[in-house]
Amino acid sequence: MAEPRTLTPDDAPLSGVAVVRVEQAGDGETIDRIVLEAFGPGRFAKTAERLREGASIAVGFVACLDGRVVGSVRLWRIRVGETPCLFLGPIAVERSERSEGLGAALVQACIDHARTTGAAGILLVGDAPYFGRFGFARIEGASLPGPVDPARLLWLPMLAETVAGPVMIG
Ligand SMILES: CC(C)(COP(=O)(O)OP(=O)(O)OC[C@H]1O[C@@H](n2cnc3c(N)ncnc32)[C@H](O)[C@@H]1OP(=O)(O)O)[C@@H](O)C(=O)NCCC(=O)NCCS
């Protein structure tokens, strides 16, 4: 497979290659299906989902194969204590298209966006064995509005080395 690359919203869909582009209004239904298939309906009970319910999307990215959306990720505006930052998730790639680097390309698109917009850092709830490769590491002192496995609360520092306090919508 060709190396995924990030497109701007103005780029035309390409054929026969994998690309990551900014999420557009018409992608919503497909994203909902991919996320539901990956996590099941149980995800709505999760603390991360409670936080996202009231938050606004800073940006979303989709991964496309031959112009077909097969993966997605979103960044949400939050604050940890007094510090505005970004919350990543959910990230999902269709089962049949996994292990081809699309997940990594989606995470990298988020990181690039956060860096270019001068974010303090990115918070997420996820598996350290996956997100550690991008520089995410366990953070203590940030408290979400509900129970979270502390081993899965991860932070990628950018302008702020760390953050602490209650996690709220930004
Ligand atoms: C996580 C996910 C988005 C990765 O997408 P992807 O396109 O397969 O990602 P990549 O191709 O960049 O990386 C795949 C590698 O990560 C590994 N990996 C995937 N999920 C992992 C996890 N939760 N923990 C540790 N490693 C993981 C895969 O085993 C694979 O390893 P390999 O390259 O040695 O085969 C995808 O597996 C998915 O949609 N999972 C279900 C939803 C989910 O659990 N999302 C949140 C993860 S915390």
The ligand as an SDF file (V2000), in Angstrom:
LIG
                    3D

 48 50  0  0  0  0  0  0  0  0999 V2000
   -6.1810    0.8950   17.2050 C   0  0  0  0  0  0  0  0  0  0  0  0
   -6.4250    0.9270   15.7140 C   0  0  0  0  0  0  0  0  0  0  0  0
   -7.1070    2.2400   15.3550 C   0  0  0  0  0  0  0  0  0  0  0  0
   -5.0780    0.8380   14.9830 C   0  0  0  0  0  0  0  0  0  0  0  0
   -5.3150    0.9470   13.5950 O   0  0  0  0  0  0  0  0  0  0  0  0
   -4.2920    0.2940   12.5400 P   0  0  0  0  0  0  0  0  0  0  0  0
   -4.5730    0.9020   11.2160 O   0  0  0  0  0  0  0  0  0  0  0  0
   -4.3260   -1.1760   12.6460 O   0  0  0  0  0  0  0  0  0  0  0  0
   -2.9170    0.8590   13.1390 O   0  0  0  0  0  0  0  0  0  0  0  0
   -1.4350    0.6850   12.5930 P   0  0  0  0  0  0  0  0  0  0  0  0
   -1.4430   -0.0430   11.3050 O   0  0  0  0  0  0  0  0  0  0  0  0
   -0.8020    2.0180   12.6610 O   0  0  0  0  0  0  0  0  0  0  0  0
   -0.7470   -0.1760   13.7300 O   0  0  0  0  0  0  0  0  0  0  0  0
   -1.0540   -1.5350   13.8300 C   0  0  0  0  0  0  0  0  0  0  0  0
   -0.1960   -2.1600   14.9170 C   0  0  0  0  0  0  0  0  0  0  0  0
   -0.6390   -1.6940   16.2010 O   0  0  0  0  0  0  0  0  0  0  0  0
   -0.9720   -2.8220   16.9990 C   0  0  0  0  0  0  0  0  0  0  0  0
   -2.1080   -2.4630   17.8570 N   0  0  0  0  0  0  0  0  0  0  0  0
   -3.3630   -2.2040   17.4660 C   0  0  0  0  0  0  0  0  0  0  0  0
   -4.1310   -1.9350   18.5400 N   0  0  0  0  0  0  0  0  0  0  0  0
   -3.3310   -2.0440   19.6200 C   0  0  0  0  0  0  0  0  0  0  0  0
   -3.5440   -1.8950   21.0030 C   0  0  0  0  0  0  0  0  0  0  0  0
   -4.7470   -1.5770   21.4900 N   0  0  0  0  0  0  0  0  0  0  0  0
   -2.4850   -2.0810   21.8340 N   0  0  0  0  0  0  0  0  0  0  0  0
   -1.2730   -2.4010   21.3560 C   0  0  0  0  0  0  0  0  0  0  0  0
   -1.0040   -2.5620   20.0250 N   0  0  0  0  0  0  0  0  0  0  0  0
   -2.0370   -2.3870   19.1790 C   0  0  0  0  0  0  0  0  0  0  0  0
   -1.3490   -3.8960   16.0160 C   0  0  0  0  0  0  0  0  0  0  0  0
   -1.1720   -5.1620   16.5830 O   0  0  0  0  0  0  0  0  0  0  0  0
   -0.3720   -3.6580   14.9000 C   0  0  0  0  0  0  0  0  0  0  0  0
    0.8750   -4.2280   15.2100 O   0  0  0  0  0  0  0  0  0  0  0  0
    1.7950   -4.8240   14.0360 P   0  0  0  0  0  0  0  0  0  0  0  0
    2.1760   -3.6350   13.1860 O   0  0  0  0  0  0  0  0  0  0  0  0
    2.9380   -5.4060   14.7900 O   0  0  0  0  0  0  0  0  0  0  0  0
    0.9360   -5.7790   13.3000 O   0  0  0  0  0  0  0  0  0  0  0  0
   -7.2780   -0.2810   15.2520 C   0  0  0  0  0  0  0  0  0  0  0  0
   -6.6640   -1.4730   15.7090 O   0  0  0  0  0  0  0  0  0  0  0  0
   -8.7140   -0.2520   15.7550 C   0  0  0  0  0  0  0  0  0  0  0  0
   -9.5820    0.3520   15.1260 O   0  0  0  0  0  0  0  0  0  0  0  0
   -8.9560   -0.9070   16.8890 N   0  0  0  0  0  0  0  0  0  0  0  0
  -10.3050   -0.9680   17.4520 C   0  0  0  0  0  0  0  0  0  0  0  0
  -10.6510    0.3500   18.0730 C   0  0  0  0  0  0  0  0  0  0  0  0
   -9.7300    0.6650   19.2520 C   0  0  0  0  0  0  0  0  0  0  0  0
   -9.4790   -0.1730   20.0820 O   0  0  0  0  0  0  0  0  0  0  0  0
   -9.2740    1.9510   19.2920 N   0  0  0  0  0  0  0  0  0  0  0  0
   -8.5260    2.4760   20.4180 C   0  0  0  0  0  0  0  0  0  0  0  0
   -7.2270    1.8190   20.6660 C   0  0  0  0  0  0  0  0  0  0  0  0
   -6.6900    2.1990   22.3260 S   0  0  0  0  0  0  0  0  0  0  0  0
  1  2  1  0
  2  3  1  0
  2  4  1  0
  2 36  1  0
  4  5  1  0
  5  6  1  0
  6  7  2  0
  6  8  1  0
  6  9  1  0
  9 10  1  0
 10 11  2  0
 10 12  1  0
 10 13  1  0
 13 14  1  0
 14 15  1  0
 15 16  1  0
 15 30  1  0
 16 17  1  0
 17 18  1  0
 17 28  1  0
 18 19  1  0
 18 27  1  0
 19 20  2  0
 20 21  1  0
 21 22  1  0
 21 27  2  0
 22 23  1  0
 22 24  2  0
 24 25  1  0
 25 26  2  0
 26 27  1  0
 28 29  1  0
 28 30  1  0
 30 31  1  0
 31 32  1  0
 32 33  2  0
 32 34  1  0
 32 35  1  0
 36 37  1  0
 36 38  1  0
 38 39  2  0
 38 40  1  0
 40 41  1  0
 41 42  1  0
 42 43  1  0
 43 44  2  0
 43 45  1  0
 45 46  1  0
 46 47  1  0
 47 48  1  0
M  END
$$$$
